[in-house]
Structure formats: structure tokens, C-alpha cells
């Protein structure tokens, strides 16, 4: 098996003043030209995991308890913000969830893209501006010469998101992290943005981490899927295995809550309750307070273990088919 582009092992950290980890023993990997989708409801730790990998958490407020990040064969601690800063915007880039708050309203579009180019490519202003213009055209923004000198408020939501993509890809990164890049966009623009990212990935061979709660998007683009709940990866594996044979009760609940356009009409299933706050996490399995299979054994934390080769779940009762047969 080829070495992955990014290999995260046992990422673990908490914020100052907390007595429990907000992210606990999170591990995943992504290869070149592959897409890892990280899914889960709001508050499960998806975005904060991405921010930690990009070195964007406030260093005085975060306490790393362990973990290792291996990028393109080079290993470093997730707390090594100096090393991460050298790669951020160059070899690793991120598209944020809300482009209106991510773009600086006081600076022109072209200047914001050119800044990253100047910093990492050590080129002059004219060359950086030419690269910004090239990227605006590449991501499909009409009249790029005009847009180069416009401000964010003069662009639509879809165009602002294309600017964010242009900025992220201006230095040809090897890894792209996209944090819900289609949120608040209409369906047509969502499809255009996803198609654009897929085209650029196919062209450059970059690895992609897509953070989303939209399982329709996951089914369309994912190579592998990591299901997160309460700061932990509770199921991980190839997208086909996750969709065809989910093995964690939380994953099953997520799948059941997706509406369908075919078949008989039925009430949507829901996962009862909500993600507990950090100070109220159950002992052992963090999903136990919402799980229909909860039992005394769930007072101990289940390991993330193989169900089939490459498909892992953190549940004492997995494979669930065997548990249900024994209970029948």
C-alpha cells in the first residue's frame, strides 16, 4: 500500500479550563487524488479537527495531549505550529465554511489572493497579481480582470466561494481541506462548486478532506468516510462499506435520517437527544446516552476496531448483525 499523503494518528487536545478532551484519539489518512469525507452533526468536532491540522487554533488556549501528523513522509507533532505555518497556504490549504466572513471586506479580491502567492512563492507584486488573475479564470469567475479589483461585497455567495477556492489553490497545494464549502449556497451553485473541486483534484492529484453533514455529497465524492461523534471517530472506512454496511449505531441513525425521493412516504428517523457538552460526556462510550443498544458494558470505552479489512467501528456490539441474531 502506498504511503498516504496525510496520516493523522491519535490526535488529542482540549481547551484551557476543560477537564475532558474536545478531540480524543482521532486517526485518519488520505492519499493523493483521494477524498476523505468527515461527517457528523454540528458539535461533533469536525471543524475544530481541521483547524488543529492547519495550526489555526489559538496556541495559548489549546492543550495537545498527544498525536502525530505525518505529511508526505515527514512527521511532526500537531503542536508544532511553526512547521505547520510554513506549509499552510502553500502545501496545505483550507476553504472555510462562510466566505463572507473569511474574506477581508476591506481589501480587493486580487490583493487577497496575491498575498498568499507573494508569501510562499517569493515573487514580485506583478507576478502575484498575474497568478491571481489566472486563478480567478481557472475557477470559472466571469470577467476575472474586473473582479480582480472588486471587493467581497460586490460578489455573490457562489462567486465568493470560488474566490476562496482560487485563494486556496493559488500555490498548487498537495492537500485541500474544505469545511462545508457549499453551506448557504443554492443547489445549482453547490453542484458547480463540487464539480469544480473534483475537476481541480483530477488535474492536480491533490488529496482532499471534505467536512460536511450532507450525506448526499458524501455518497457522490468520497473515497473514504470518517464518522465523528463527540470528538471521536466512531466509524471509518471506504465509502461503499460505510453506506452499504454501517456498523455503529450513530452512523445507522445518520443514514436513516436522510429523506428519499422514491418508495413509500414515511416519517424521517431521528437520533434522539443531542451531542453532550464537554463537561457532561458519559463515561465510556460517548454515544451511550443516545444509543438504543446501550448496556452496562458501554460504561467502558469501545476501541475503534476492524469489522472487515479497512472498515472499523467503535462499538462493543459490532458487527451489529451478530448482536441482533444473539438477541433474537
HUJO-V55065 format. One record per residue. N is the residue number from 0. OMEGA is omega in degrees with one decimal (NA if undefined). NEAR is the number of other ideal C-beta (glycine too) atoms within 8 Angstrom. Layout:
BEGIN
N,OMEGA,NEAR ; N,OMEGA,NEAR
END
This chain:
BEGIN
0,-179.4,2 ; 1,178.8,4 ; 2,-179.6,5 ; 3,175.1,10 ; 4,179.3,11 ; 5,178.4,13 ; 6,-179.5,9 ; 7,-178.1,13 ; 8,170.8,9 ; 9,176.1,9 ; 10,-173.9,16 ; 11,176.6,12 ; 12,175.8,15 ; 13,178.2,11 ; 14,-177.6,9 ; 15,178.8,7 ; 16,178.7,3 ; 17,179.9,10 ; 18,174.6,4 ; 19,-178.6,8 ; 20,175.0,10 ; 21,171.5,12 ; 22,-170.7,13 ; 23,173.5,8 ; 24,-179.5,9 ; 25,179.0,16 ; 26,173.1,11 ; 27,178.9,11 ; 28,176.4,9 ; 29,-179.4,15 ; 30,176.0,10 ; 31,179.7,8 ; 32,175.8,8 ; 33,178.6,11 ; 34,172.7,13 ; 35,175.4,16 ; 36,175.1,16 ; 37,-173.9,15 ; 38,180.0,13 ; 39,-178.7,11 ; 40,-179.2,8 ; 41,179.1,5 ; 42,-178.1,7 ; 43,176.7,11 ; 44,-176.9,14 ; 45,-175.0,12 ; 46,-177.7,10 ; 47,174.1,10 ; 48,178.7,13 ; 49,179.5,14 ; 50,177.3,9 ; 51,179.6,14 ; 52,179.9,14 ; 53,179.9,11 ; 54,-174.9,9 ; 55,173.8,7 ; 56,-179.8,10 ; 57,-170.9,5 ; 58,-179.7,6 ; 59,-175.2,5 ; 60,-177.4,7 ; 61,179.9,12 ; 62,179.2,7 ; 63,179.9,10 ; 64,179.8,8 ; 65,178.2,6 ; 66,179.0,14 ; 67,175.1,10 ; 68,177.3,14 ; 69,-177.2,11 ; 70,179.1,13 ; 71,176.5,6 ; 72,-179.3,5 ; 73,-176.9,6 ; 74,175.5,5 ; 75,179.1,10 ; 76,179.2,8 ; 77,177.6,13 ; 78,-178.1,5 ; 79,-174.6,8 ; 80,177.6,8 ; 81,179.3,6 ; 82,179.9,8 ; 83,-179.2,14 ; 84,178.2,8 ; 85,-177.1,7 ; 86,-175.3,9 ; 87,-177.3,12 ; 88,-179.4,9 ; 89,179.7,10 ; 90,175.5,9 ; 91,-178.8,16 ; 92,-176.0,14 ; 93,171.2,13 ; 94,-174.7,12 ; 95,-171.2,9 ; 96,-174.9,8 ; 97,-174.5,8 ; 98,-178.2,12 ; 99,178.4,8 ; 100,179.6,6 ; 101,176.0,8 ; 102,179.6,12 ; 103,-175.7,6 ; 104,-175.1,7 ; 105,-177.1,4 ; 106,179.4,7 ; 107,-178.4,9 ; 108,-177.5,16 ; 109,-179.4,13 ; 110,-178.1,8 ; 111,176.5,13 ; 112,-176.7,16 ; 113,-178.7,13 ; 114,-179.8,9 ; 115,179.6,12 ; 116,179.1,15 ; 117,-175.9,12 ; 118,-172.1,8 ; 119,179.9,9 ; 120,177.7,10 ; 121,179.7,5 ; 122,-179.7,8 ; 123,-176.3,6 ; 124,-178.0,7 ; 125,179.4,6 ; 126,178.8,10 ; 127,178.8,14 ; 128,177.1,11 ; 129,178.0,8 ; 130,177.6,14 ; 131,178.6,16 ; 132,178.4,12 ; 133,-177.7,8 ; 134,177.0,13 ; 135,177.2,17 ; 136,-176.8,9 ; 137,-179.3,9 ; 138,170.6,13 ; 139,176.4,8 ; 140,-179.5,12 ; 141,-179.7,5 ; 142,-174.8,6 ; 143,179.0,10 ; 144,178.8,6 ; 145,-176.4,7 ; 146,-178.3,15 ; 147,-176.0,13 ; 148,176.8,7 ; 149,179.2,9 ; 150,-177.1,9 ; 151,-176.3,12 ; 152,-179.8,5 ; 153,-177.2,5 ; 154,175.2,10 ; 155,179.7,5 ; 156,178.7,10 ; 157,178.9,11 ; 158,176.6,10 ; 159,178.4,13 ; 160,175.4,15 ; 161,175.0,14 ; 162,178.1,19 ; 163,177.9,14 ; 164,177.9,15 ; 165,179.9,15 ; 166,-178.1,12 ; 167,-174.1,11 ; 168,-175.0,15 ; 169,-178.5,12 ; 170,177.7,12 ; 171,-178.5,6 ; 172,175.9,13 ; 173,-179.7,10 ; 174,176.1,15 ; 175,172.8,16 ; 176,-178.9,14 ; 177,-176.9,12 ; 178,-179.5,12 ; 179,-172.6,10 ; 180,-178.0,13 ; 181,178.6,12 ; 182,176.4,7 ; 183,175.2,4 ; 184,179.2,10 ; 185,-169.6,6 ; 186,-179.6,5 ; 187,-179.9,6 ; 188,176.0,12 ; 189,-179.3,11 ; 190,179.0,8 ; 191,-179.8,10 ; 192,179.2,15 ; 193,177.4,12 ; 194,179.7,8 ; 195,179.3,12 ; 196,179.5,13 ; 197,178.8,9 ; 198,-179.2,8 ; 199,176.6,13 ; 200,179.2,13 ; 201,-178.4,8 ; 202,-173.2,6 ; 203,-178.0,8 ; 204,-178.6,7 ; 205,170.3,12 ; 206,-176.8,16 ; 207,169.0,14 ; 208,-179.6,15 ; 209,176.5,14 ; 210,-175.9,12 ; 211,170.8,11 ; 212,-176.6,8 ; 213,-176.8,7 ; 214,174.1,10 ; 215,176.0,7 ; 216,-178.9,13 ; 217,-178.4,14 ; 218,-176.0,8 ; 219,-168.4,7 ; 220,-168.0,9 ; 221,165.1,12 ; 222,176.8,9 ; 223,-178.3,14 ; 224,170.5,15 ; 225,178.6,12 ; 226,-178.8,15 ; 227,173.7,16 ; 228,175.9,12 ; 229,174.4,12 ; 230,179.6,13 ; 231,169.1,13 ; 232,-176.9,13 ; 233,174.4,14 ; 234,-174.1,16 ; 235,176.3,13 ; 236,177.0,12 ; 237,-177.2,10 ; 238,-179.0,12 ; 239,-179.8,6 ; 240,-179.0,11 ; 241,-177.8,14 ; 242,-175.4,8 ; 243,-176.4,5 ; 244,178.8,7 ; 245,-172.7,9 ; 246,175.7,12 ; 247,-179.2,14 ; 248,178.3,11 ; 249,177.6,14 ; 250,179.0,14 ; 251,177.6,10 ; 252,177.3,11 ; 253,-178.9,14 ; 254,-176.7,10 ; 255,-177.3,7 ; 256,-179.2,9 ; 257,178.7,8 ; 258,177.8,4 ; 259,-179.8,5 ; 260,-179.3,3 ; 261,177.9,3 ; 262,-177.3,4 ; 263,176.6,3 ; 264,179.3,2 ; 265,175.4,5 ; 266,175.9,3 ; 267,175.2,6 ; 268,177.1,7 ; 269,170.5,6 ; 270,-174.9,10 ; 271,177.1,4 ; 272,-179.3,5 ; 273,179.7,4 ; 274,-179.8,9 ; 275,176.4,10 ; 276,-175.6,6 ; 277,-177.9,10 ; 278,-176.9,7 ; 279,-180.0,5 ; 280,175.5,10 ; 281,173.0,8 ; 282,178.2,4 ; 283,-179.3,10 ; 284,-177.7,15 ; 285,178.8,11 ; 286,-170.5,12 ; 287,-178.0,11 ; 288,-178.8,8 ; 289,-169.4,8 ; 290,178.2,11 ; 291,-179.7,4 ; 292,-172.9,9 ; 293,-179.0,8 ; 294,-179.3,7 ; 295,-179.6,4 ; 296,-179.0,6 ; 297,172.9,12 ; 298,172.4,8 ; 299,-175.5,8 ; 300,178.3,6 ; 301,176.8,11 ; 302,173.2,5 ; 303,-172.2,11 ; 304,-177.9,9 ; 305,170.0,7 ; 306,166.4,10 ; 307,-177.6,8 ; 308,178.5,4 ; 309,-179.2,8 ; 310,-174.7,14 ; 311,177.2,11 ; 312,179.5,14 ; 313,179.4,14 ; 314,179.2,13 ; 315,-172.7,9 ; 316,177.5,7 ; 317,-1.7,11 ; 318,-173.9,7 ; 319,179.2,12 ; 320,179.8,6 ; 321,179.5,7 ; 322,-179.5,11 ; 323,177.5,8 ; 324,-179.6,7 ; 325,-178.0,6 ; 326,-176.1,5 ; 327,NA,4
END
